[in-house]
């Protein structure tokens, strides 16, 4: 395992104390480390706006990254200077903006989705079904708690999704029996864990942990997709049962796509893309799809309308008339 510098370790400790998600910590740390190495390992405290601009320029000039990637790098460095070094960057940074256009999403046909799901390992079948059936991001799916499933109203509550936004999404009633069985398994894990004196309960956000001190050992707050093994909380060292590792879901879906001999590049997000496209194809209003996906701007959702168009803007090729 690669050893981090004391400075980078201090950033990790700060982010855990502030309850940042593990994925966010890894992403920010990666960009901060890249920034430091770009400037020959100079300490960030000895640098500022100009060095950040040069780094962001290089991402475009030599790596040609997408606008979203460049924005993530900027967010990481803004966090570094504001929260770690207490020296905020200016709001008027002058750097080259990415001109790379957003890629059109890869979308499967309903038959391809069915084929993929039929080749999935049993452990990840239900998770993948929720990615497609409810349009969830993989992290949203693995972080679900038992109480987030509403069987009465056939919906799922998503808390603190991307951008820390909450939303309610549809739940395919065909998944209800499997979800009920999954909750039975969660309860079996919990009863076993409660016999372990070292078990500290499931991780809960700090404010809720204080407000409901005993909730971390209740069934409703347990992760819907618990890990096989107990592990130490990276923040406190306490023994808890975490949720599925999203990388395991990704590997399982990739393996299933290979078994199904699907030639498209398939990832967990492809199931979310397919959910949105198939909803629009069935006549759903774009605002409804926007709400289901949790997009702030309908322009983000409109990318799926391009997939549904036949040819360019629905134009039928003159070659079709000849053939």
C-alpha positions as CSV (number, residue, x, y, z in Angstrom):
1,X,0.0,0.0,0.0
2,X,1.3,3.4,-1.0
3,X,2.2,5.6,2.0
4,X,0.7,9.1,2.1
5,X,2.5,12.1,3.4
6,X,1.5,13.5,6.8
7,X,-0.1,16.5,5.0
8,X,-2.3,14.3,2.9
9,X,-3.2,12.2,6.0
10,X,-4.3,15.3,7.8
11,X,-6.7,16.1,4.9
12,X,-8.1,12.5,5.1
13,X,-8.6,12.9,8.9
14,X,-10.3,16.3,8.4
15,X,-12.7,14.9,5.8
16,X,-13.6,11.9,7.9
17,X,-14.3,14.2,10.8
18,X,-16.6,16.3,8.6
19,X,-18.3,13.1,7.4
20,X,-17.4,13.3,3.7
21,X,-18.1,10.2,1.7
22,X,-15.3,7.7,1.2
23,X,-15.5,8.2,-2.6
24,X,-15.3,12.0,-2.2
25,X,-12.3,11.7,0.0
26,X,-10.5,9.5,-2.5
27,X,-11.4,11.8,-5.4
28,X,-10.3,15.0,-3.7
29,X,-7.1,13.4,-2.4
30,X,-6.3,12.2,-5.9
31,X,-6.6,15.7,-7.4
32,X,-4.7,17.4,-4.5
33,X,-1.9,14.9,-4.9
34,X,-1.8,15.4,-8.7
35,X,-1.6,19.2,-8.1
36,X,1.3,18.8,-5.7
37,X,3.2,16.5,-8.1
38,X,2.6,18.8,-11.0
39,X,4.4,21.6,-9.2
40,X,7.4,19.3,-8.3
41,X,6.0,18.5,-4.8
42,X,5.8,22.1,-3.6
43,X,3.6,22.5,-0.5
44,X,0.2,24.0,-1.5
45,X,0.6,26.6,1.2
46,X,3.5,28.2,-0.9
47,X,1.2,28.3,-4.0
48,X,-2.1,29.9,-4.9
49,X,-4.2,31.2,-7.8
50,X,-1.5,31.2,-10.5
51,X,-0.4,27.7,-9.7
52,X,-4.0,26.4,-9.7
53,X,-4.6,28.1,-13.1
54,X,-1.5,26.4,-14.6
55,X,-2.6,23.0,-13.3
56,X,-6.1,23.4,-14.7
57,X,-4.6,24.6,-18.1
58,X,-2.4,21.5,-18.2
59,X,-5.4,19.2,-17.8
60,X,-6.8,20.6,-21.0
61,X,-3.7,21.2,-23.0
62,X,-2.0,17.9,-22.4
63,X,-4.7,15.5,-21.1
64,X,-7.8,17.0,-22.9
65,X,-10.1,16.1,-20.0
66,X,-13.8,16.7,-20.1
67,X,-15.4,19.8,-18.5
68,X,-16.8,17.8,-15.7
69,X,-13.4,16.3,-14.9
70,X,-11.8,19.8,-14.8
71,X,-14.6,21.0,-12.6
72,X,-14.0,18.2,-10.1
73,X,-10.3,19.1,-10.0
74,X,-11.2,22.7,-9.3
75,X,-13.6,21.7,-6.6
76,X,-10.9,19.6,-4.9
77,X,-8.4,22.5,-4.9
78,X,-11.0,25.0,-3.8
79,X,-11.8,22.7,-0.8
80,X,-8.0,22.5,-0.1
81,X,-7.4,26.2,0.0
82,X,-10.7,27.1,1.8
83,X,-10.9,24.4,4.5
84,X,-7.4,23.1,4.9
85,X,-5.1,26.1,4.3
86,X,-7.7,28.8,5.2
87,X,-6.7,30.8,2.1
88,X,-9.5,30.8,-0.4
89,X,-8.9,31.0,-4.1
90,X,-10.2,34.0,-6.0
91,X,-13.6,33.6,-7.8
92,X,-12.1,35.0,-11.0
93,X,-9.5,32.3,-11.8
94,X,-8.3,32.6,-15.4
95,X,-7.8,29.2,-17.0
96,X,-8.6,27.4,-20.2
97,X,-12.0,25.8,-20.1
98,X,-12.6,22.3,-21.6
99,X,-14.2,22.4,-25.0
100,X,-14.8,18.6,-25.1
101,X,-18.4,17.9,-25.7
102,X,-20.4,15.6,-23.4
103,X,-20.6,12.0,-24.6
104,X,-23.9,10.6,-25.6
105,X,-24.9,7.9,-23.1
106,X,-24.7,4.3,-23.9
107,X,-28.2,2.7,-23.7
108,X,-29.2,-0.9,-23.8
109,X,-32.4,-2.2,-25.4
110,X,-34.9,-3.8,-23.0
111,X,-33.9,-7.2,-24.4
112,X,-30.2,-6.4,-23.6
113,X,-31.1,-5.4,-20.0
114,X,-33.0,-8.6,-19.5
115,X,-30.1,-10.6,-20.9
116,X,-27.6,-8.8,-18.6
117,X,-29.7,-9.3,-15.5
118,X,-30.1,-13.0,-16.3
119,X,-26.3,-13.4,-16.3
120,X,-25.7,-11.5,-13.1
121,X,-24.4,-13.2,-10.0
122,X,-27.2,-13.7,-7.4
123,X,-25.5,-11.5,-4.9
124,X,-25.7,-8.4,-7.1
125,X,-28.9,-9.2,-9.1
126,X,-31.2,-7.1,-6.8
127,X,-28.9,-4.1,-6.7
128,X,-28.6,-4.1,-10.5
129,X,-32.4,-4.5,-10.8
130,X,-32.8,-1.3,-8.7
131,X,-30.3,0.6,-10.9
132,X,-32.4,-0.1,-13.9
133,X,-35.9,-0.3,-12.2
134,X,-35.4,3.0,-10.3
135,X,-32.7,4.8,-12.1
136,X,-30.3,4.8,-9.1
137,X,-26.6,5.6,-9.1
138,X,-24.6,2.7,-7.8
139,X,-23.6,4.5,-4.6
140,X,-27.2,5.5,-4.0
141,X,-28.2,1.8,-4.3
142,X,-25.5,0.3,-2.0
143,X,-26.1,3.0,0.7
144,X,-29.9,2.3,1.0
145,X,-31.2,1.6,4.5
146,X,-34.0,-0.8,5.2
147,X,-36.4,2.1,6.0
148,X,-35.8,3.8,2.6
149,X,-38.0,1.2,0.9
150,X,-41.7,2.1,1.0
151,X,-43.7,-0.9,0.1
152,X,-47.1,0.8,0.6
153,X,-46.5,3.6,-1.9
154,X,-44.0,1.6,-4.1
155,X,-41.2,4.1,-3.9
156,X,-37.7,4.5,-2.6
157,X,-36.4,7.5,-0.6
158,X,-32.9,8.6,-1.7
159,X,-31.1,10.7,1.0
160,X,-28.1,12.9,0.2
161,X,-27.7,11.8,-3.4
162,X,-25.4,13.6,-5.7
163,X,-25.2,17.3,-4.6
164,X,-26.6,16.2,-1.2
165,X,-30.1,16.2,-2.7
166,X,-33.0,14.1,-1.5
167,X,-35.6,12.6,-3.8
168,X,-38.3,9.9,-4.1
169,X,-38.1,7.4,-7.0
170,X,-40.4,4.7,-8.3
171,X,-40.1,1.1,-7.1
172,X,-41.1,-1.7,-9.5
173,X,-43.6,-3.8,-7.5
174,X,-42.1,-6.9,-9.0
175,X,-39.1,-6.4,-6.8
176,X,-41.0,-6.2,-3.6
177,X,-40.8,-10.0,-2.8
178,X,-37.0,-10.0,-3.3
179,X,-36.7,-6.8,-1.2
180,X,-38.7,-8.4,1.6
181,X,-36.4,-11.4,1.5
182,X,-33.4,-9.2,1.5
183,X,-34.7,-7.4,4.7
184,X,-35.1,-10.8,6.3
185,X,-31.4,-11.5,5.6
186,X,-30.4,-8.1,7.0
187,X,-32.3,-8.9,10.2
188,X,-30.4,-12.2,10.4
189,X,-27.1,-10.4,10.1
190,X,-28.2,-7.9,12.8
191,X,-29.3,-10.6,15.3
192,X,-25.9,-12.2,14.9
193,X,-24.0,-8.9,15.2
194,X,-26.0,-7.9,18.4
195,X,-24.4,-11.0,20.1
196,X,-21.0,-9.5,19.4
197,X,-19.9,-7.3,22.3
198,X,-17.6,-5.3,20.0
199,X,-20.4,-4.4,17.5
200,X,-21.0,-0.6,17.6
201,X,-24.0,-0.6,15.3
202,X,-24.3,0.7,11.8
203,X,-22.7,4.0,10.8
204,X,-25.1,7.0,11.1
205,X,-24.7,10.7,10.3
206,X,-23.4,12.5,13.3
207,X,-26.6,14.6,14.0
208,X,-28.8,11.6,13.7
209,X,-26.5,9.5,15.9
210,X,-26.9,12.1,18.7
211,X,-30.7,12.5,18.2
212,X,-31.4,8.7,18.1
213,X,-28.6,7.1,20.1
214,X,-30.1,3.5,19.9
215,X,-31.1,3.6,16.3
216,X,-27.8,2.3,15.0
217,X,-28.8,-1.2,16.3
218,X,-32.3,-1.1,15.0
219,X,-33.3,-3.0,11.8
220,X,-34.8,0.0,10.0
221,X,-31.4,1.8,10.0
222,X,-29.3,-1.1,8.8
223,X,-27.9,-1.0,5.3
224,X,-30.2,-2.9,2.8
225,X,-27.1,-4.5,1.2
226,X,-24.8,-5.3,4.1
227,X,-21.2,-6.5,3.7
228,X,-20.4,-10.2,4.4
229,X,-17.9,-9.2,7.1
230,X,-17.7,-6.7,10.0
231,X,-15.0,-4.1,9.7
232,X,-13.4,-1.2,11.5
233,X,-14.9,2.2,10.9
234,X,-12.1,4.2,9.3
235,X,-13.0,7.3,11.3
236,X,-13.4,5.9,14.8
237,X,-12.0,2.3,14.6
238,X,-15.3,0.9,15.9
239,X,-16.6,-2.4,14.6
240,X,-19.5,-2.0,12.2
241,X,-21.1,-3.8,9.3
242,X,-20.7,-1.6,6.2
243,X,-22.6,-1.8,2.9
244,X,-21.7,-3.5,-0.4
245,X,-18.5,-2.3,-2.0
246,X,-19.6,-0.5,-5.2
247,X,-16.5,-1.9,-7.0
248,X,-17.9,-5.4,-6.5
249,X,-21.1,-4.3,-8.2
250,X,-19.2,-2.9,-11.1
251,X,-17.1,-6.0,-11.6
252,X,-20.2,-8.2,-11.4
253,X,-22.0,-6.2,-14.1
254,X,-18.9,-6.2,-16.3
255,X,-18.6,-10.0,-15.9
256,X,-22.3,-10.4,-16.7
257,X,-22.0,-8.3,-19.8
258,X,-19.2,-10.5,-21.0
259,X,-21.2,-13.7,-20.3
260,X,-24.1,-12.2,-22.2
261,X,-21.8,-11.3,-25.1
262,X,-23.0,-7.7,-25.1
263,X,-20.7,-5.6,-27.3
264,X,-21.7,-2.3,-25.8
265,X,-19.5,-0.8,-23.0
266,X,-21.7,-1.7,-20.0
267,X,-21.3,-0.2,-16.5
268,X,-23.7,0.3,-13.6
269,X,-24.5,3.8,-15.0
270,X,-25.6,2.2,-18.3
271,X,-28.6,0.8,-16.4
272,X,-29.4,4.3,-15.2
273,X,-29.1,5.6,-18.7
274,X,-31.4,2.9,-20.0
275,X,-33.9,3.6,-17.2
276,X,-34.2,7.2,-18.3
277,X,-34.3,6.5,-22.1
278,X,-36.9,3.7,-21.7
279,X,-39.1,6.0,-19.5
280,X,-39.1,8.7,-22.2
281,X,-39.7,6.1,-24.9
282,X,-42.8,4.9,-23.0
283,X,-44.2,8.4,-23.0
284,X,-43.0,9.8,-19.7
285,X,-42.7,13.6,-19.5
286,X,-39.1,14.9,-19.4
287,X,-39.7,16.8,-16.2
288,X,-40.8,13.5,-14.5
289,X,-37.7,11.8,-15.7
290,X,-35.6,14.8,-14.5
291,X,-37.2,14.4,-11.0
292,X,-36.6,10.6,-11.0
293,X,-32.9,11.1,-11.9
294,X,-32.4,14.0,-9.5
295,X,-31.0,16.3,-12.1
296,X,-30.9,20.0,-11.1
297,X,-31.2,21.2,-14.8
298,X,-33.5,19.7,-17.3
299,X,-30.8,20.2,-19.9
300,X,-28.9,17.4,-18.3
301,X,-31.9,15.1,-18.8
302,X,-32.5,16.2,-22.4
303,X,-29.3,14.3,-23.4
304,X,-31.5,11.2,-23.4
305,X,-33.9,12.6,-26.0
306,X,-31.0,12.5,-28.5
307,X,-30.8,8.7,-28.1
308,X,-34.5,8.3,-29.1
309,X,-34.2,10.4,-32.3
310,X,-34.0,8.4,-35.6
311,X,-30.9,9.6,-37.3
312,X,-30.1,13.3,-37.0
313,X,-33.1,15.1,-35.6
314,X,-35.4,12.4,-36.8
315,X,-34.5,12.8,-40.5
316,X,-35.0,9.6,-42.5
317,X,-32.1,8.9,-44.8
318,X,-32.8,9.1,-48.5
319,X,-30.9,5.8,-48.8
320,X,-33.7,4.1,-46.9
321,X,-36.1,4.9,-49.8
322,X,-33.8,3.4,-52.3
323,X,-33.4,0.2,-50.3
